[in-house]
């Protein structure tokens, strides 16, 4: 890797006029300047395309691609096909990054010879994220196995593609699956299989905007896609990487709890079939997960509550259930 590699910044944008200006402003203000910024206007019906074009006229590092609406994955894939950088990072069009975000990630990656570098994030609802004070904690290093376990046991690493810097070669032959949400959970497994080292710090340098359309606290039947993704991962790991099966089952159990409790809270429709699927999944996995020392405490508390019965879990535990973003 060269000392000043070209970093491709991928920004998928669909009807993001309320937030896109702030997002792009935070990207062009990065202290690391050698950037290629690719904005994909994914068939927006608002002013997102015009906003992107105006920014491209102001800053020659910005390239705008206009395409018919194909969804978040299609927009990211278009940007991946168009990028030319040695390294790549993804910023959602409603999010904001700290001025030192890129420089910090690049320094970590180069210092530790990593394939992926990760910073902390903050979820925010207002106009500005609170990045807080920089921390002095030591970076955490993960080899491939440790990274897999951390992601799927949900200990210290998330599956999100934002908030990190990747070597571009990791995406050779890999693209986001189309037509589903949780496409980032589906893609993290093949990416980590090509990765030899991940470095992470807790410094909060990425602002993840929360609003009604992306809040994980709001039920939508589309969110049930997480079950299919995790169930597919369970089957795939049983065939290819059995050493990670227990970890992905822990992640699947989290998905069952999440969809069951959010679905039960939602009164806009009948979700009985979906809730039955989740409850049967919980019963299938709970005994082994309870005995697994790596399963996070939140899942184990849910397991213990489930032994009191479905009604107790949904009505008592689920009454104030708030999943993490």
C-alpha positions as CSV (number, residue, x, y, z in Angstrom):
1,X,0.0,0.0,0.0
2,X,1.3,3.4,-0.9
3,X,1.8,6.1,1.7
4,X,-1.0,8.2,0.3
5,X,-3.3,5.7,-1.3
6,X,-6.4,6.9,-3.1
7,X,-9.5,6.2,-1.0
8,X,-12.8,5.7,-2.7
9,X,-15.7,7.1,-0.6
10,X,-19.1,5.5,-1.7
11,X,-22.3,7.4,-1.0
12,X,-25.6,5.9,-2.1
13,X,-28.3,8.5,-2.1
14,X,-32.1,8.1,-2.5
15,X,-34.4,11.0,-1.7
16,X,-31.8,12.3,0.8
17,X,-32.1,16.0,0.2
18,X,-32.7,16.8,3.8
19,X,-29.4,15.4,4.9
20,X,-27.1,15.0,1.8
21,X,-25.6,18.5,2.0
22,X,-24.4,17.9,5.6
23,X,-23.1,14.4,4.7
24,X,-21.1,15.6,1.7
25,X,-19.8,18.6,3.6
26,X,-18.4,16.3,6.3
27,X,-16.7,14.2,3.6
28,X,-15.0,17.0,1.6
29,X,-13.8,18.4,5.0
30,X,-11.7,15.4,5.8
31,X,-8.1,16.2,6.8
32,X,-7.0,13.3,4.5
33,X,-7.5,14.8,1.0
34,X,-6.6,12.1,-1.5
35,X,-10.2,11.0,-2.0
36,X,-12.4,9.8,-4.8
37,X,-16.0,10.5,-3.8
38,X,-18.6,8.6,-5.7
39,X,-22.2,9.6,-5.2
40,X,-24.8,7.3,-6.7
41,X,-28.2,9.0,-7.1
42,X,-30.4,6.0,-7.0
43,X,-33.4,7.3,-8.9
44,X,-34.2,10.1,-6.4
45,X,-37.5,12.0,-7.0
46,X,-36.4,14.9,-4.8
47,X,-33.4,17.2,-5.2
48,X,-30.7,14.7,-4.2
49,X,-29.4,14.4,-7.8
50,X,-29.2,18.2,-8.2
51,X,-27.5,18.6,-4.8
52,X,-24.9,16.0,-5.8
53,X,-24.3,17.7,-9.2
54,X,-23.7,21.0,-7.5
55,X,-21.1,19.5,-5.2
56,X,-19.4,17.9,-8.1
57,X,-19.0,21.3,-9.8
58,X,-17.4,22.6,-6.6
59,X,-15.1,19.7,-5.9
60,X,-13.4,17.8,-8.7
61,X,-12.9,14.8,-6.4
62,X,-16.7,14.1,-6.5
63,X,-18.2,12.0,-9.3
64,X,-22.0,11.6,-9.5
65,X,-23.7,8.6,-11.1
66,X,-27.4,8.8,-11.8
67,X,-29.3,5.6,-12.2
68,X,-32.9,4.3,-12.0
69,X,-34.0,3.3,-8.5
70,X,-32.6,-0.1,-7.6
71,X,-32.3,0.0,-3.8
72,X,-29.4,0.6,-1.4
73,X,-27.5,-2.5,-2.4
74,X,-27.7,-1.7,-6.1
75,X,-26.4,1.8,-5.5
76,X,-23.5,0.5,-3.4
77,X,-22.7,-2.1,-6.1
78,X,-22.7,0.6,-8.8
79,X,-20.2,2.6,-6.8
80,X,-18.1,-0.5,-6.1
81,X,-18.0,-1.2,-9.9
82,X,-16.9,2.4,-10.6
83,X,-14.3,3.0,-7.9
84,X,-10.6,3.1,-8.6
85,X,-9.1,3.5,-5.1
86,X,-6.8,1.1,-3.2
87,X,-9.1,1.5,-0.2
88,X,-12.8,2.0,0.1
89,X,-15.2,3.4,2.7
90,X,-19.0,3.7,2.7
91,X,-20.9,6.6,4.1
92,X,-24.7,6.6,4.1
93,X,-26.2,9.8,2.7
94,X,-27.9,10.8,6.0
95,X,-24.8,10.2,8.1
96,X,-21.9,12.5,9.2
97,X,-18.2,11.8,9.7
98,X,-15.7,13.5,11.9
99,X,-12.9,15.4,10.1
100,X,-10.3,13.0,11.3
101,X,-12.3,9.9,10.4
102,X,-10.4,8.9,7.2
103,X,-7.0,9.8,8.5
104,X,-7.5,7.9,11.7
105,X,-8.6,4.7,9.8
106,X,-5.8,4.9,7.3
107,X,-3.2,5.3,10.1
108,X,-4.6,2.3,11.9
109,X,-4.6,0.2,8.8
110,X,-1.1,1.1,7.8
111,X,0.3,0.7,11.3
112,X,-1.2,-2.7,11.9
113,X,-1.1,-4.1,8.4
114,X,-4.9,-4.6,8.6
115,X,-7.4,-5.3,5.9
116,X,-10.2,-3.5,7.7
117,X,-10.0,-0.6,10.2
118,X,-13.0,0.3,12.4
119,X,-13.9,3.3,14.6
120,X,-16.7,3.7,17.0
121,X,-20.0,5.4,16.1
122,X,-22.7,7.4,17.8
123,X,-26.4,7.3,16.9
124,X,-28.0,10.7,16.8
125,X,-31.5,12.2,16.1
126,X,-30.7,15.9,16.0
127,X,-28.8,18.1,13.5
128,X,-25.3,17.3,14.8
129,X,-23.7,14.1,16.2
130,X,-21.8,14.4,19.5
131,X,-18.5,12.8,18.7
132,X,-17.3,13.5,22.2
133,X,-13.7,13.4,23.4
134,X,-11.1,11.3,21.7
135,X,-10.1,8.3,23.8
136,X,-6.7,7.0,24.5
137,X,-7.5,3.3,24.5
138,X,-5.3,0.9,22.7
139,X,-6.5,-0.5,19.3
140,X,-8.0,-4.0,19.4
141,X,-6.6,-6.4,16.9
142,X,-8.5,-9.4,15.5
143,X,-7.3,-12.2,13.3
144,X,-9.8,-13.8,11.0
145,X,-11.3,-16.2,13.5
146,X,-11.4,-13.6,16.3
147,X,-13.2,-11.2,13.9
148,X,-15.8,-13.8,12.9
149,X,-16.5,-14.6,16.5
150,X,-16.7,-10.9,17.5
151,X,-19.2,-10.1,14.8
152,X,-21.5,-13.0,15.2
153,X,-21.4,-13.2,19.0
154,X,-21.9,-9.4,18.9
155,X,-18.9,-8.6,21.0
156,X,-17.0,-5.5,19.9
157,X,-17.5,-5.6,16.2
158,X,-20.7,-5.0,14.1
159,X,-21.5,-6.1,10.6
160,X,-22.2,-2.6,9.3
161,X,-20.2,-1.5,6.2
162,X,-20.1,2.1,7.4
163,X,-17.7,3.3,10.1
164,X,-14.8,1.5,8.6
165,X,-12.1,1.4,5.9
166,X,-11.6,-1.7,3.7
167,X,-8.9,-2.8,1.3
168,X,-10.6,-2.6,-2.0
169,X,-9.4,-6.1,-3.0
170,X,-11.7,-7.6,-0.4
171,X,-14.6,-6.8,-2.7
172,X,-13.2,-8.6,-5.7
173,X,-16.0,-11.0,-6.7
174,X,-18.2,-9.8,-3.8
175,X,-21.3,-7.6,-4.1
176,X,-24.2,-6.8,-1.9
177,X,-27.3,-9.0,-2.5
178,X,-30.2,-7.2,-4.0
179,X,-33.7,-6.8,-2.8
180,X,-33.3,-7.3,0.9
181,X,-32.4,-5.3,4.0
182,X,-29.7,-6.6,6.2
183,X,-27.6,-7.0,3.1
184,X,-24.6,-5.9,5.2
185,X,-25.1,-8.9,7.5
186,X,-25.2,-11.2,4.4
187,X,-21.9,-9.8,3.0
188,X,-19.8,-9.7,6.1
189,X,-19.1,-13.4,6.2
190,X,-17.5,-13.6,2.7
191,X,-15.6,-10.4,3.4
192,X,-14.1,-11.7,6.6
193,X,-13.2,-15.0,4.9
194,X,-10.7,-13.0,2.8
195,X,-9.4,-10.9,5.7
196,X,-6.3,-11.7,7.8
197,X,-6.5,-8.8,10.3
198,X,-9.0,-6.3,11.6
199,X,-8.1,-3.3,13.8
200,X,-10.6,-1.3,15.8
201,X,-10.7,1.6,18.2
202,X,-13.4,3.0,20.3
203,X,-13.0,6.7,19.3
204,X,-16.5,7.9,18.1
205,X,-15.8,9.3,14.6
206,X,-19.0,8.2,12.7
207,X,-22.4,9.7,13.2
208,X,-25.3,7.3,12.4
209,X,-28.5,9.3,12.0
210,X,-31.6,7.9,13.4
211,X,-35.1,8.7,12.1
212,X,-38.3,6.9,11.4
213,X,-37.3,5.3,8.1
214,X,-34.2,3.6,9.5
215,X,-34.9,3.1,13.2
216,X,-34.3,-0.4,14.4
217,X,-36.9,0.2,17.1
218,X,-39.7,0.3,14.5
219,X,-41.3,-2.9,13.4
220,X,-41.6,-3.6,9.7
221,X,-42.3,-7.0,8.0
222,X,-39.2,-6.3,5.8
223,X,-37.1,-6.7,8.9
224,X,-37.9,-10.4,8.9
225,X,-35.3,-10.7,6.2
226,X,-32.8,-10.9,9.0
227,X,-34.1,-14.3,9.8
228,X,-33.6,-15.6,6.3
229,X,-30.1,-14.1,6.2
230,X,-29.1,-15.7,9.5
231,X,-30.7,-19.0,8.8
232,X,-28.8,-19.1,5.5
233,X,-25.6,-18.3,7.3
234,X,-26.2,-21.1,9.7
235,X,-26.6,-23.6,6.9
236,X,-23.6,-22.2,5.0
237,X,-21.4,-22.4,8.0
238,X,-22.4,-25.9,8.8
239,X,-21.1,-26.8,5.3
240,X,-18.1,-24.6,5.1
241,X,-16.9,-23.3,8.5
242,X,-18.4,-25.4,11.3
243,X,-16.2,-23.7,13.8
244,X,-18.4,-20.6,13.5
245,X,-21.8,-22.4,13.7
246,X,-22.4,-21.7,17.4
247,X,-21.5,-18.0,16.9
248,X,-23.9,-17.5,14.1
249,X,-26.6,-19.3,16.1
250,X,-26.1,-16.8,18.8
251,X,-26.7,-14.0,16.2
252,X,-29.7,-15.9,14.9
253,X,-31.1,-16.1,18.4
254,X,-30.8,-12.3,18.7
255,X,-32.8,-12.0,15.5
256,X,-35.5,-14.3,16.7
257,X,-35.9,-12.3,19.9
258,X,-35.8,-9.0,18.1
259,X,-38.5,-9.8,15.5
260,X,-40.7,-11.7,18.0
261,X,-40.8,-8.8,20.5
262,X,-41.1,-6.0,18.0
263,X,-43.8,-7.9,16.1
264,X,-45.7,-8.5,19.3
265,X,-45.5,-4.8,20.2
266,X,-46.8,-3.8,16.8
267,X,-50.6,-3.6,16.6
268,X,-50.9,-2.6,12.9
269,X,-51.3,-6.1,11.6
270,X,-51.4,-9.9,12.4
271,X,-47.9,-11.2,12.7
272,X,-48.8,-14.6,14.2
273,X,-47.0,-16.7,11.5
274,X,-43.9,-14.7,11.8
275,X,-44.0,-14.7,15.6
276,X,-44.5,-18.5,15.6
277,X,-41.4,-18.9,13.4
278,X,-39.4,-16.8,15.9
279,X,-40.7,-18.7,19.0
280,X,-39.9,-22.1,17.4
281,X,-36.5,-20.8,16.6
282,X,-35.9,-19.7,20.1
283,X,-36.9,-23.0,21.5
284,X,-34.6,-24.8,19.0
285,X,-31.5,-22.8,20.0
286,X,-32.0,-21.8,23.6
287,X,-30.5,-24.8,25.4
288,X,-27.2,-24.8,23.5
289,X,-26.9,-21.0,23.6
290,X,-27.5,-20.9,27.3
291,X,-24.6,-23.2,27.9
292,X,-22.3,-21.4,25.4
293,X,-20.0,-19.1,27.5
294,X,-19.6,-16.7,24.6
295,X,-23.3,-15.9,24.1
296,X,-23.9,-12.3,25.3
297,X,-25.7,-11.7,28.6
298,X,-28.7,-10.1,26.9
299,X,-29.4,-13.3,25.0
300,X,-29.1,-15.4,28.1
301,X,-31.6,-13.2,29.9
302,X,-34.0,-13.6,27.1
303,X,-33.4,-17.4,27.2
304,X,-34.2,-17.5,30.9
305,X,-37.4,-15.5,30.3
306,X,-38.4,-17.8,27.5
307,X,-38.5,-20.8,29.9
308,X,-41.3,-18.9,31.7
309,X,-43.3,-19.2,28.5
310,X,-44.1,-17.2,25.4
311,X,-46.7,-15.0,27.0
312,X,-44.3,-14.0,29.8
313,X,-41.5,-13.2,27.3
314,X,-43.7,-11.2,25.0
315,X,-46.0,-9.4,27.6
316,X,-43.6,-8.9,30.5
317,X,-40.1,-8.7,28.9
318,X,-41.3,-7.2,25.6
319,X,-43.3,-4.5,27.2
320,X,-40.4,-2.0,27.3
321,X,-38.1,-3.8,24.8
322,X,-35.7,-1.5,23.0
323,X,-33.2,-3.1,20.7
324,X,-29.8,-1.5,20.2
325,X,-29.4,0.5,16.9
